[in-house]
Amino acid sequence: MPLQSNRPVDWERLVEENENRLYRAALSILGDPHEAEDAVQDAFVRFLERAPEHLERPGAWLMRVLVNGCKSRLRLAWRRVGPLPESLAEPGPEERAELEELFSLPPEDRAVIHLFYFEGYTSDEIAQMLGQRPGSIRSRLSRAREKLRKLMENT
């Protein structure tokens, strides 16, 4: 049986509305621009291959697929998160220190921080995306905030 596309009528609009926020989320989780681009492309391919026909919120479905894909990439044996890539726009000294602190957190903490603060998802929505309980997400957010606070105090 050949694969059938679940391509929405306005594919370009779907991509335009979601590609930047998906990229930012992938970059914050993975820490590498090339891997982030690949993760976003993979999420869109998955959408074409497997998304249900009538999604109420395709952007949320894409984000869940992206986050799960990023988690899979982080489990690969060769994967190592290093310092911020030099190809990013040069932040100011204060902003750079904050970004370095954020990237020093474990990937799971970076993911929930990004989804909560930058994407505006609730802890319940993040829990659904990550396949965890909302209480676990709230605990992770609290621990990640505390880690960031301690890192910022030491600088």
Summary of the structure (lengths in Angstrom):
residues: 155
radius of gyration: 16.4
end to end distance: 58.4
largest distance: 58.8
contacts: 421
relative contact order: 0.12
helix: 70%
strand: 0%
